[in-house]
Every structure is written in structure tokens, then in C-alpha cells.
Amino acid sequence: MISTNHRLIIGDAKNLDRVPDESVDLVVTSPPYPMIEMWDETFGLQNREIERMLRKNEDGKAFELMHRELDLVWNEVARVLSRGGIACINIGER
Ligand SMILES: C[S@@+](CC[C@H](N)C(=O)[O-])C[C@H]1O[C@@H](n2cnc3c(N)ncnc32)[C@H](O)[C@@H]1O
């Protein structure tokens, strides 16, 4: 039987500083989806410029900024994943 360790950390996925480099074998995540309306507020709270762009109907700019927020998460995911580790990312269709 395989034994596993579980540690629950509640926080911002852009800052996983309590997780050492290359220490995670599997990441499974379902991030908020850029330009799916129900996640607009979540992104807007993370970056006020996104909120401003959405209000001005600058959808392309908002989309780009939302992805820049997610890029900060992907940087952390790449850092903590072990060599050969797997990241499973659930993405929305548009
Ligand atoms: C598409 S939903 C996934 C929901 C999850 N699968 C569940 O069943 O509860 C995206 C989730 O990511 C959270 N979230 C958004 N930005 C985050 C961040 N920077 N760090 C951690 N969680 C975040 C949202 O609050 C939301 O709960």
C-alpha cells in the first residue's frame, strides 16, 4: 500500500513559500477562468487594473491581465514540482 502525506495550507497560490522547491509530485488545480464572467470579480480583486479594463469593455486587455495573474501561480507550480512531476490543470472552454 502507498502511504501519502497531507498538509493543508490555506492561502494565495501565487505564494507557495512554505512549499520547498521540487517537493511536489502531483499538482491538481482548477483555477479561475479568464473572461468567464463568474470569475471576473475574483480577478478584479487580485488586480484593480483588471476591474478597470472590464468596466471599460477592454476585454482583450482584461484577458491578458488575468493570464498574468495566473502566470504567477504557474511560476510557483513549476518551482515546487519535482522532476518528472505532473500538473493537472482544469481549464474552461470558450
Ligand atoms: C474554478 S474554481 C475551483 C473550485 C474548486 N475546484 C472547488 O471545488 O471548490 C477556482 C477557485 O480558485 C480560487 N482562487 C482564485 N485565485 C486564487 C489564488 N490566487 N490562490 C488560491 N485560490 C485562488 C477561487 O476562490 C475559487 O475557489
The ligand as an SDF file (V2000), in Angstrom:
LIG
                    3D

 27 29  0  0  0  0  0  0  0  0999 V2000
  -12.7960   27.2800  -10.7880 C   0  0  0  0  0  0  0  0  0  0  0  0
  -12.8390   27.4660   -9.0060 S   0  0  0  0  0  0  0  0  0  0  0  0
  -12.3760   25.8750   -8.4380 C   0  0  0  0  0  0  0  0  0  0  0  0
  -13.2070   25.4300   -7.2890 C   0  0  0  0  0  0  0  0  0  0  0  0
  -12.7570   24.1260   -6.6270 C   0  0  0  0  0  0  0  0  0  0  0  0
  -12.4730   23.1110   -7.6180 N   0  0  0  0  0  0  0  0  0  0  0  0
  -13.8060   23.6350   -5.6790 C   0  0  0  0  0  0  0  0  0  0  0  0
  -14.4360   22.6060   -5.9700 O   0  0  0  0  0  0  0  0  0  0  0  0
  -14.0320   24.3150   -4.6740 O   0  0  0  0  0  0  0  0  0  0  0  0
  -11.4000   28.4560   -8.6880 C   0  0  0  0  0  0  0  0  0  0  0  0
  -11.0860   28.6520   -7.2130 C   0  0  0  0  0  0  0  0  0  0  0  0
   -9.7830   29.2440   -7.1010 O   0  0  0  0  0  0  0  0  0  0  0  0
   -9.8190   30.2040   -6.0460 C   0  0  0  0  0  0  0  0  0  0  0  0
   -8.6990   31.1370   -6.2840 N   0  0  0  0  0  0  0  0  0  0  0  0
   -8.6570   32.1730   -7.1490 C   0  0  0  0  0  0  0  0  0  0  0  0
   -7.4620   32.7660   -7.1200 N   0  0  0  0  0  0  0  0  0  0  0  0
   -6.7160   32.0860   -6.1970 C   0  0  0  0  0  0  0  0  0  0  0  0
   -5.3900   32.2470   -5.6990 C   0  0  0  0  0  0  0  0  0  0  0  0
   -4.5810   33.2190   -6.1460 N   0  0  0  0  0  0  0  0  0  0  0  0
   -4.9580   31.3700   -4.7550 N   0  0  0  0  0  0  0  0  0  0  0  0
   -5.7530   30.3780   -4.3030 C   0  0  0  0  0  0  0  0  0  0  0  0
   -7.0240   30.1860   -4.7360 N   0  0  0  0  0  0  0  0  0  0  0  0
   -7.4950   31.0390   -5.6690 C   0  0  0  0  0  0  0  0  0  0  0  0
  -11.1980   30.8070   -6.1780 C   0  0  0  0  0  0  0  0  0  0  0  0
  -11.5720   31.4440   -4.9900 O   0  0  0  0  0  0  0  0  0  0  0  0
  -12.0380   29.5590   -6.4770 C   0  0  0  0  0  0  0  0  0  0  0  0
  -12.4450   28.9500   -5.2860 O   0  0  0  0  0  0  0  0  0  0  0  0
  1  2  1  0
  2  3  1  0
  2 10  1  0
  3  4  1  0
  4  5  1  0
  5  6  1  0
  5  7  1  0
  7  8  2  0
  7  9  1  0
 10 11  1  0
 11 12  1  0
 11 26  1  0
 12 13  1  0
 13 14  1  0
 13 24  1  0
 14 15  1  0
 14 23  1  0
 15 16  2  0
 16 17  1  0
 17 18  1  0
 17 23  2  0
 18 19  1  0
 18 20  2  0
 20 21  1  0
 21 22  2  0
 22 23  1  0
 24 25  1  0
 24 26  1  0
 26 27  1  0
M  CHG  2   2   1   9  -1
M  END
$$$$
